[in-house]
Structure formats: C-alpha cells, structure tokens
Amino acid sequence: AKAGAERVYAVEASEMACVAEKVITRNNLHHTVKVLHGRLEEQEVPEKVDVVISEWMGCFLIYEGMFESVLFARDYWLKEGGCLFPSHARIYIAPVDRSAMMQSNVHFLKDIAGVDMRALSPFAYKYATKAVQKCQEVDAEELLDNGVCIREWCLQEAQSEDFEAQRFRFHFNATRAGARLRSFTSLVCALIA
C-alpha cells in the first residue's frame, strides 16, 4: 500500500487476520488495504489484481499444501500479464550428518553427573529421529554434499498435477571422510525472476 497501490487485498485464514486489521488501522491504511478473513478460495474480489504476493512455502517447500491456493489466486484473481511473487520455486535435497544433534539428544545419556542413563536411549533416539523429520535448521558443516535440485517450477505455468508425488533419482559424493549419513535435508529456494 505504501508503494502506491490503489487497492490491496490481504487474505488470511487464521486469526492473524484480526491482528492485520489492527496494524492496517494503526498505520492509516484502511482505505487502501482490505483484509479478507478466510480461505482464499472462499473470498471474492471486485476486480482482477496486478500482483499476487504469497507466502506459501512450508517445510520441503510444498508440505503445508498451500500451492492450490496460489494456483487459484493466479487463475481467478490475477490480470493477464500480472506478476506472481515468488515466480519460481526449487527444491534441493542434500545428505546430512546429524551426529552433533544425536550427541546432544541421545549419546550424552551414558553419563549424566556420574549416572548411567543409557536405558533412556531408545526413547531419546525415537524422539530425536522423529524431530529430524520436522522443520529444523541445518548447519552448513552438517551437509555432506551440495544439494541437487530435484524439482523446479515456474509458478506462472505450473498446474496442480505438477505437485503430485513423484520419484526422483539423484547422486551424491560425500565430501567429509568419516561422516555418517543420518538423514537428508531439503533446501528451498523461492525466486523472483
């Protein structure tokens, strides 16, 4: 709105829409910005828009399943020749040695203040490996190889079937001797091109 837009539609399904309304009012933008509270697919706008900006990226880029909403906004709200931000997206995958995480969550149990707690190891290991499946930051030194791009989309052209489950073949060359492959990580790249 402050960049000169005549009208901005802010769509938010969660209760954060109420907070957005307060921010808009406090900044005297309520004449320009209209908050639409609810799922994007259930909203109506009186006009097509020049730009769609969406923060739809989740864990492993598409985990949150928001891409259908981006396609809907693009297909029903965006003017011909309009801009979609981000315009491109990529998923990279890389092998990771999570030994440091395992040490801090599991292996330390063999001696806690002189007490052998290894009986807890199976539970700690289960918890730690379950946690690995969720979104976590990975330090660069944990990477065993550069990531390889397994998927790339031009969001102006993508269709919902482009996001269905697929199989990929990829090859890595471990860069650190003695490292243990414990998992893979995804690296996400959203681009404006």
For each residue, the residues with C-beta under 8 A, 3 or more apart:
1: 5 8 29 32 33
2: 29
3:
4:
5: 1 8 32
6: 32
7: 32 34 47
8: 1 5 29 32 33 34
9: 33 34 36 43 45 49
10: 17 20 24 33 34 35 36
11: 35 36 38 40 43 73
12: 16 17 20 35 36 37
13: 17 37 38 39 40
14: 17
15: 18 19
16: 12 19 20
17: 10 12 13 14 20 21 35 36 37 38
18: 15 21 22 37
19: 15 16 22 23
20: 10 12 16 17 23 24 35
21: 17 18 24 25 35
22: 18 19 25 26
23: 19 20 26 27
24: 10 20 21 27 29 30 33 35
25: 21 22 28 29 30
26: 22 23
27: 23 24
28: 25 31
29: 1 2 8 24 25 32 33
30: 24 25 33
31: 28
32: 1 5 6 7 8 29
33: 1 8 9 10 24 29 30
34: 7 8 9 10
35: 10 11 12 17 20 21 24
36: 9 10 11 12 17 40 43 45
37: 12 13 17 18
38: 11 13 17 42 43
39: 13 42 43 69
40: 11 13 36 43 69 72 73
41: 68 69 72
42: 38 39
43: 9 11 36 38 39 40
44:
45: 9 36 48 49 77
46:
47: 7
48: 45 77 78 79 82
49: 9 45 52 77 78 79 82
50: 78 79 82 83
51: 78 82 83 84 85
52: 49 70 73 74 77 78 82 83 84 85
53: 85
54: 66 69 70 73 84 85 86
55:
56: 64 66 67 69 70
57: 61 64 66 86 89 188 190
58: 61 62 63 64 65 66 135
59: 63 64 134 135 186
60: 63 91 186 188
61: 57 58 89 91 151 186 188 190
62: 58 65 67 91 163
63: 58 59 60
64: 56 57 58 59
65: 58 62 68
66: 54 56 57 58 69 70
67: 56 62 70 71 158 160 163
68: 41 65 71 72 160
69: 39 40 41 54 56 66 72 73
70: 52 54 56 66 67 73 74 84 155
71: 67 68 74 75 158 159 160
72: 40 41 68 69 75 76 77
73: 11 40 52 54 69 70 76 77 78
74: 52 70 71 77 78 84 155 156
75: 71 72 78
76: 72 73
77: 45 48 49 52 72 73 74
78: 48 49 50 51 52 73 74 75 82 84
79: 48 49 50 82
80:
81:
82: 48 49 50 51 52 78 79
83: 50 51 52 87
84: 51 52 54 70 74 78 87 155 156
85: 51 52 53 54 192
86: 54 57 89 155 190 191 192
87: 83 84 154 155 156 191 192 193
88: 152 153 154 155 190 191 192 193
89: 57 61 86 152 153 155 188 189 190 191
90: 149 151 152 153 188 189 191
91: 60 61 62 149 150 151 152 186 187 188 189
92: 147 148 149 150 186 187 188 189
93: 147 148 150 168 170 184 185 186 187
94: 143 144 145 146 147 148 172 184 185 186 187
95: 143 144 145 172 174 181 183 184
96: 138 142 143 144 181 182 183 184 185
97: 142 144 176 179 180 181 182
98: 101 102 132 138 142 182 183
99: 102 103 179 180 182
100: 103 104 139 142
101: 98 104 105 128 132
102: 98 99 105 106 107 125 128 182
103: 99 100 106 107 108
104: 100 101 108
105: 101 102 108 124 127 128 131
106: 102 103 109 121 124 125 128
107: 102 103 110
108: 103 104 105 111 112
109: 106 112 117 118 120 121 124
110: 107 116 117 118
111: 108 114 115 116 117
112: 108 109 115 117
113:
114: 111
115: 111 112
116: 110 111 119
117: 109 110 111 112 120 121
118: 109 110 121
119: 116
120: 109 117 123 124
121: 106 109 117 118 124 125
122: 125 126
123: 120 126 127
124: 105 106 109 120 121 127 128
125: 102 106 121 122 128 129
126: 122 123 129 130
127: 105 123 124 130 131
128: 101 102 105 106 124 125 131 132
129: 125 126 132 133
130: 126 127 133 134
131: 105 127 128 134 136
132: 98 101 128 129 136 182 183
133: 129 130
134: 59 130 131
135: 58 59
136: 131 132
137:
138: 96 98 142 143 185
139: 100 142
140: 143
141:
142: 96 97 98 100 138 139 185
143: 94 95 96 138 140 146 147 175 185
144: 94 95 96 97 172 174 175 176 179 181
145: 94 95 172 173 174 175
146: 94 143
147: 92 93 94 143 185 187
148: 92 93 94 170 171 172
149: 90 91 92 152
150: 91 92 93 168 170
151: 61 90 91 166 168
152: 88 89 90 91 149
153: 88 89 90 158 162
154: 87 88 157 158
155: 70 74 84 86 87 88 89 158
156: 74 84 87
157: 154
158: 67 71 153 154 155 162 163
159: 71 162
160: 67 68 71 163 164
161: 164
162: 153 158 159
163: 62 67 158 160
164: 160 161
165:
166: 151
167:
168: 93 150 151
169:
170: 93 148 150
171: 148
172: 94 95 144 145 148
173: 145
174: 95 144 145 177 179 181
175: 143 144 145
176: 97 144 179
177: 174
178:
179: 97 99 144 174 176
180: 97 99
181: 95 96 97 144 174
182: 96 97 98 99 102 132
183: 95 96 98 132
184: 93 94 95 96
185: 93 94 96 138 142 143 147
186: 59 60 61 91 92 93 94
187: 91 92 93 94 147
188: 57 60 61 89 90 91 92
189: 89 90 91 92
190: 57 61 86 88 89
191: 86 87 88 89 90
192: 85 86 87 88
193: 87 88
